[in-house]
Amino acid sequence: MSAVHPGYAPPSGPDRPPSGSWVRRWLLVGTAVWAVLLAGLAWWSARTDEPTVREQRTIEQAAPVVDAAVGQLVAALDGTAWAMTPSRVERGCRVTPVSAGAELTRGIGVLVAEGGERDLLRQVADALPARWRAGVRDAAEGPLLRADAGEFVLVEGESTSPGRVRLEVLTGCRPTDAGSGDLLLGNPPEPALRAALQALGRPVPEQVDQIWTSCPGGAKARTERVAAGPEPASLSALAPLAAAGTVVIDTPEVYAYRSGTDLIIADATGDQLHLAFSTGCAD
């Protein structure tokens, strides 16, 4: 038996690794597995989770939500005089302090009897989906409608003047890669619109732009708009066309009527005569 001198440690041998090596090895393996797991969770979340801030959805991604919201508004306006307005994309807002963006807005103009603006907004709010939490409140400038269409898309409604209500769907400032519109270009005017223009003695354009939206049931609602000249116009010439239908608005400045599934609005307010043809979601 050999003696062991004080202060001398026997060799560990080739089959006895240092005691800390296994700990370090498992720490490295655990870290790698955790990194892979986090990457997988981030990938899955980016594709399946709802957005938590508006900046997580571009205008192009929000456009279907906007379109569906406009369709819900059109369906809620059944029986009234309305016409969609072209979408607006306003650029130059700030998504973050270092990146610019744009805001998409789509609108609907509605005509009502003077004094009926709040009732119209209440009618619309009551007809919207419950999850939108739509409500109408009184403000200094008049009744205001607010609703949340989801994915940070806002619905607003207000009275712009006696007998007129504007409904809008807004995305807020978002990143964007391209424009987003709702126009189908170069369509021949509908026969009902052509007949109204001819009755008023106005030229009939060969093509008009059509504004469209998707209805809740899958149908398409649409509006065609025409600026019909600056001269003052007597709208009484439209009465024979409306005789077989239903007159919705009849004032010196505005005449609106339904003929079958067609809605015609002639608006002589201001220095331009404007005509609009629309078909809604209930048609």
Phi, psi and omega in degrees: 000128182271151180274148176255121181285142178301139178085005182248124179264130179293149180297147181281337180087161184291338183260016177232089181293159177306146187298333183273351186292320180294322178298315180296321181296316180291328176296318178295316180296315180298320179296318179296316179297318179297320178296317178296318179297316179297318179298319179295318178295321179295318178298314181294319181295320182297335184259345185237331184285151172291149178295144179257345174219156183300328184292353179276357178230127177284171176301319181297323178286330180277343185304318178297325177294318178298314181300315179297323179294319177297319178299320177297321179294316179301316179298325180287344184264013181306128179093354180255176177261112185218162173205134177287150176249153181300150179291155176236134173243109181259120183260163175106354177287169183252117174287314173224171179302342184244001182223136180269161180211199181212162179235129178261132178228132172237146188222165175222130174263136183233138177251134178222167172294142181304133184096350182260013184295314181294320179298322178296314179296322178294320177301315180295313181301319181292333183271349182281158180303144183299326183293345178284343181054047182288143178206159178238129178232157179267131178233174182300326181272000179125183180292142181232134174257137175225140177206155180248109182277359180099155181053037175065028174262124186258140174247130180230151175214141180204160174274124181266336176192167180305124179085004182227135180231139177244128174250136182224148173241125188234141178270341193074174184289127182218161171296153178211146177251334183205173177287160178225120185228177181228019185260137165254117190272148168072045177257140173298144180296147177297149180305321180294323178290320177300316181295321180294317178298317180293321179296328179271003179070030182252148179295148180258117179291151178290328182219148176226159175273139182247129176261133185226162173207164181265128179279160180303327181274000178105347177287175178245128171262150184211159176223138170242133184236142180222130168273118192252025173108159185274346186290145175300147183227140170271123185274358182296340180294346179275348184303318178299326179291328182276352187299325181273358181241221183228125176280128182259317178226135178217095176227168178300332183263334186225134174228125181226138181209157174252138175229100186067237179267002185263140174243123180243131175236126172246121186238110181258017178293137179084205185258011178228141172269125179240135175241143178224136174246133181220150166232138188257190184284338182274359185276000000 
